[in-house]
Amino acid sequence: DTAVSQTPKYLVTQMGNDKSIKCEQNLGHDTMYWYKQDSKKFLKIMFSYNNKELIINETVPNRFSPKSPDKAHLNLHINSLELGDSAVYFCASSQDLRAGNEKLFFGSGTQLSVL
Amino acid sequence: DAKTTQPNSMESNEEEPVHLPCNHSTISGTDYIHWYRQLPSQGPEYVIHGLTSNVNNRMASLAIAEDRKSSTLILHRATLRDAAVYYCILRAVFSGGYNKLIFGAGTRLAVHP
């Protein structure tokens, strides 16, 4: 069983479209995250939810809207896609957002290409 | 946020030990030192973490300087599968006691047969 799974693995779409990426974790964790890795390979945190509550929002454009229907799921919806949104998006989870010794478990990524 | 500095790239031969350095001179007393690695086309993977004492696990060892301003990740016998980007990260604490992982550029490790 994959601990953190995200779908789809690849997403190719046109500018202006709306798309969603889904993430599920079966680790029983309370906290989930979205990270973005751009073409220069820098990994940047976008959002974090703890028990379905938004905790971190790293000044991401409001075209990006995370939704957490329950603790095990954190989906990312992107409106009006732009060329600059092309990147690899990683979902992650951890047990607790407060403990400094917590490990994060990452999914295998969704490669988004906006044409 | 406390920052880390790592070499851009390193090379090693298979079966040899690898020492990956990290400088974190602005580390605070409550910052844990974490190491993750990212294999090609995969998500980051936890390797090891520590606070003050050296740590060992099945993947690697972490040696932390006495003043905690630097640390070294040690892979005892590099394999081809260890070729990856290795990130040294300090957990950044913010309001409410929450913290987050902030990734730097990392060190790209090449392992030669």
HADDOCK unambig.tbl for C-alpha pairs under 7 A between the chains (distance, minus, plus):
assign (segid A and resid 42 and name CA) (segid B and resid 104 and name CA) 6.95 0.50 0.50
assign (segid A and resid 42 and name CA) (segid B and resid 105 and name CA) 6.20 0.50 0.50
assign (segid A and resid 43 and name CA) (segid B and resid 103 and name CA) 5.88 0.50 0.50
assign (segid A and resid 44 and name CA) (segid B and resid 102 and name CA) 7.00 0.50 0.50
assign (segid A and resid 44 and name CA) (segid B and resid 103 and name CA) 6.88 0.50 0.50
assign (segid A and resid 90 and name CA) (segid B and resid 43 and name CA) 6.78 0.50 0.50
assign (segid A and resid 97 and name CA) (segid B and resid 98 and name CA) 5.39 0.50 0.50
assign (segid A and resid 97 and name CA) (segid B and resid 99 and name CA) 5.97 0.50 0.50
assign (segid A and resid 98 and name CA) (segid B and resid 97 and name CA) 5.63 0.50 0.50
assign (segid A and resid 98 and name CA) (segid B and resid 98 and name CA) 4.43 0.50 0.50
assign (segid A and resid 98 and name CA) (segid B and resid 99 and name CA) 5.77 0.50 0.50
assign (segid A and resid 100 and name CA) (segid B and resid 32 and name CA) 5.97 0.50 0.50
assign (segid A and resid 100 and name CA) (segid B and resid 91 and name CA) 6.10 0.50 0.50
assign (segid A and resid 100 and name CA) (segid B and resid 99 and name CA) 6.90 0.50 0.50
assign (segid A and resid 101 and name CA) (segid B and resid 32 and name CA) 6.40 0.50 0.50
assign (segid A and resid 103 and name CA) (segid B and resid 46 and name CA) 6.54 0.50 0.50
assign (segid A and resid 104 and name CA) (segid B and resid 46 and name CA) 6.81 0.50 0.50
assign (segid A and resid 105 and name CA) (segid B and resid 45 and name CA) 6.81 0.50 0.50
assign (segid A and resid 106 and name CA) (segid B and resid 43 and name CA) 5.53 0.50 0.50
assign (segid A and resid 106 and name CA) (segid B and resid 44 and name CA) 6.04 0.50 0.50
assign (segid A and resid 106 and name CA) (segid B and resid 45 and name CA) 6.77 0.50 0.50
assign (segid A and resid 107 and name CA) (segid B and resid 43 and name CA) 5.72 0.50 0.50
assign (segid A and resid 108 and name CA) (segid B and resid 42 and name CA) 5.04 0.50 0.50
assign (segid A and resid 108 and name CA) (segid B and resid 43 and name CA) 4.64 0.50 0.50
assign (segid A and resid 109 and name CA) (segid B and resid 42 and name CA) 6.85 0.50 0.50
assign (segid A and resid 109 and name CA) (segid B and resid 43 and name CA) 6.06 0.50 0.50
